[in-house]
């Protein structure tokens, strides 16, 4: 029996349980304090049994690869669940692609393309499939909602359920999932294409991304959502084509700094850890940007990066 304190025991598992696990090394921004417990399940059955046995009052936080996440410096009072090897498979049947939630978006795009299936919009989206579904991620005008059929997930009670795309109520950078629900698999419908042409398209996407975004810096993808109009599926309304980077520029915040945090000079909607930033630096700079943008234009920016946990104790 793994123990986090004399009064708090956790179920037996075949995977790995790590009490007081520092989460900074697991996020792209490399900041944040410890989780009460990190659980890395061996497989689906291990995950289900763990959640069934875990006391219902224990909070659960599913975590992907930390690509769009700030964990605050005081850490996270929860059992963090991070899926790994047992959840990163892929099956391709015609144009139907079933992908494990832990597979990286880029790998899913490349594997599908090699079989002549176009899911190339995933190629430059940072993170894993579970996170892409949860955020209805999109790129180049295509969104998860355009191709998703259904997901399979484990509820907080440990039950395996199948949820249709409609049940998720996907919107712009938004989905509705039951509290504590862990996505384990997603089913997409792609379109047919020539493998070589799809590979060339993805190469062009990567080249464009690297030319315009600070891909070699410690970032967490786009910091703020675009202040635009969106359809129910999360598609941008071209009539309201405002971009977050533009209103940040107009407010004079490109390159702005706070401690070790900076709004990237290369792309002003990217928050960068220049080397010694704390989570408080990063979140504080983001809030300064939101304030300046509102003062300048009356536009209220909304965070795209998820921020969780508690600030450091003073």
Residue pairs with C-beta under 8 A, 6 or more apart in sequence:
1 9
1 10
1 12
2 9
2 10
2 12
2 13
2 17
2 19
3 9
3 10
3 19
4 10
4 19
4 20
4 36
4 37
10 17
10 37
10 54
10 79
11 49
11 50
11 53
11 54
13 39
13 41
13 42
13 46
13 49
13 50
14 41
14 42
14 43
14 46
15 39
15 40
15 41
15 42
15 43
15 46
15 47
15 50
16 38
16 39
16 40
17 37
17 38
17 39
18 37
18 38
18 39
18 40
19 36
19 37
20 34
20 35
20 36
20 37
21 34
21 35
21 37
21 38
21 80
22 32
22 33
22 34
23 32
23 33
23 34
23 35
23 38
23 63
23 66
23 71
23 75
23 76
23 80
24 30
24 31
24 32
24 33
24 71
26 63
26 65
26 66
26 82
27 66
27 67
27 69
27 70
27 71
27 220
28 65
28 66
28 67
28 68
28 69
28 126
28 218
28 219
28 220
28 221
29 66
29 69
29 70
29 218
29 219
29 220
29 271
29 273
29 277
29 279
29 282
30 218
30 273
31 70
31 71
31 73
31 273
31 277
31 278
31 279
31 282
32 70
32 71
32 72
32 73
32 75
32 76
32 279
32 309
33 71
33 72
33 73
33 74
33 75
33 76
33 279
33 309
33 310
33 312
34 75
34 76
35 61
35 71
35 75
35 76
35 78
35 79
35 80
36 75
36 76
36 77
36 78
36 79
36 80
37 78
37 79
37 80
38 79
38 80
38 82
39 50
39 79
39 80
39 81
39 82
40 81
40 82
40 83
40 84
41 47
41 50
41 81
41 83
41 84
41 86
41 87
42 86
43 86
43 87
44 86
44 87
44 154
44 160
44 184
46 86
47 81
47 83
47 154
47 158
47 182
47 184
48 154
48 158
48 159
48 160
49 158
50 158
51 60
51 154
51 155
51 156
51 157
51 158
51 180
51 182
52 157
52 158
53 158
54 60
54 79
56 156
56 157
58 78
58 79
59 77
59 78
59 79
59 180
60 78
60 79
60 81
60 156
60 180
60 182
61 76
61 78
61 79
61 80
61 81
61 308
62 80
62 81
62 82
62 83
62 130
62 180
62 181
62 182
62 183
63 69
63 80
63 81
63 82
64 82
64 83
64 101
64 102
64 127
64 128
64 130
64 131
65 104
65 127
65 128
65 131
66 220
67 126
67 127
67 128
67 131
67 220
67 221
68 126
68 127
68 131
68 135
68 220
68 221
68 304
68 305
68 306
69 220
69 305
69 306
69 307
69 308
70 220
70 279
70 282
70 283
70 305
70 306
70 307
70 308
71 279
71 308
71 309
72 279
72 280
72 283
72 307
72 308
72 309
72 310
72 311
72 312
73 278
73 279
73 280
73 309
73 311
73 312
74 309
74 310
74 311
74 312
74 313
75 309
75 310
76 308
76 309
76 310
77 309
77 310
81 182
83 100
83 101
83 102
83 128
83 130
83 182
83 184
84 102
85 102
86 102
87 100
87 101
87 102
87 103
87 184
87 185
88 100
88 102
88 103
89 99
89 100
89 103
90 97
90 98
90 99
90 100
90 103
90 107
90 108
90 111
90 112
91 97
91 98
92 98
92 111
92 112
92 115
92 117
95 117
95 189
95 190
95 191
95 192
96 149
96 187
96 188
96 189
96 190
97 108
97 112
97 117
97 119
97 187
97 188
97 189
97 190
98 185
98 186
98 187
98 188
99 108
99 129
99 185
99 186
99 187
99 188
100 129
100 184
100 185
101 128
101 129
101 130
101 133
101 182
101 183
101 184
101 185
101 186
102 128
102 129
102 130
103 128
103 129
104 127
104 128
104 129
105 122
105 123
105 125
105 126
105 127
105 128
105 129
105 132
105 137
106 122
106 123
106 124
106 125
108 119
108 122
108 129
109 119
109 120
109 121
109 122
109 123
109 202
110 123
110 199
110 202
112 118
112 119
112 190
113 119
113 120
113 193
113 195
113 198
113 199
113 202
114 195
114 199
115 195
116 192
116 193
116 194
116 195
116 198
117 190
117 191
117 192
117 193
118 190
118 191
118 192
118 193
118 198
119 147
119 188
119 190
120 193
120 198
120 201
120 202
120 205
121 138
121 139
121 140
121 142
121 143
121 146
121 147
122 132
122 137
122 139
123 139
123 202
123 205
123 206
124 139
124 205
124 206
124 209
125 132
125 137
125 138
125 139
126 220
126 221
127 137
127 221
129 183
129 186
130 182
130 183
130 184
130 186
131 137
132 144
133 144
133 148
133 151
133 168
133 175
133 183
133 186
134 175
134 177
134 183
135 144
135 173
135 174
135 175
135 304
136 143
136 144
136 145
136 170
136 171
136 172
136 173
136 174
136 175
136 233
136 234
137 143
137 144
137 173
138 144
138 145
138 146
138 234
138 235
139 205
140 205
141 235
141 236
143 170
143 233
143 234
143 235
144 170
144 234
145 165
145 170
145 233
145 234
145 235
146 233
146 235
147 188
147 189
147 190
148 165
148 168
148 170
148 186
148 187
148 188
149 164
149 165
149 187
149 188
149 189
150 162
150 163
150 164
150 165
150 186
150 187
151 162
151 163
151 168
151 183
151 185
151 186
151 187
152 160
152 161
152 162
152 163
152 183
152 184
152 185
152 186
153 160
153 161
153 163
153 177
153 181
153 182
153 183
153 184
154 160
154 161
154 181
154 182
154 184
155 161
155 178
155 180
155 181
156 178
156 179
156 180
156 181
160 184
163 177
168 175
168 176
168 177
169 175
169 176
170 233
170 234
171 230
171 232
171 233
171 234
172 225
172 230
172 234
172 235
172 236
173 225
173 234
173 304
174 234
177 183
209 215
212 266
212 267
213 219
213 266
213 267
213 270
214 264
214 266
214 267
214 270
214 272
217 264
217 270
217 272
217 273
217 274
218 272
218 273
218 274
218 275
219 264
219 270
219 271
219 272
219 273
220 271
220 305
221 270
221 304
221 305
222 244
222 269
222 270
222 304
222 305
223 244
223 263
223 269
223 270
223 271
223 286
223 289
223 303
223 304
223 305
224 244
224 248
224 269
224 286
224 289
224 290
224 301
224 302
224 303
224 304
225 244
225 301
225 302
225 303
225 304
226 236
226 242
226 243
226 244
227 242
227 244
227 247
227 299
227 300
227 301
227 302
228 236
228 237
228 240
228 241
228 242
228 243
229 236
229 237
229 239
229 240
230 236
230 237
231 237
242 299
243 269
244 269
244 301
245 267
245 268
245 269
247 293
247 296
247 297
247 299
247 301
248 254
248 263
248 268
248 269
248 289
248 293
248 301
249 268
250 293
250 296
250 297
251 289
251 292
251 293
251 295
251 296
251 297
252 292
252 296
253 263
253 268
253 288
253 289
253 292
253 293
254 263
254 264
254 265
254 268
255 262
255 263
255 264
255 265
255 268
256 262
256 263
256 285
256 288
256 289
257 263
257 274
257 285
258 281
258 284
258 285
258 288
259 276
259 277
259 278
259 280
259 281
259 284
259 285
260 273
260 274
260 275
260 276
260 277
260 278
260 281
261 271
261 272
261 273
261 274
261 277
261 281
261 282
261 284
261 285
262 271
262 272
262 274
262 285
263 269
263 270
263 271
263 272
263 285
263 289
264 270
264 271
264 272
271 282
271 285
271 286
271 305
273 282
278 312
279 309
279 311
280 311
280 312
283 307
286 303
286 305
289 301
290 300
290 301
293 299
293 300
293 301
294 300
294 301
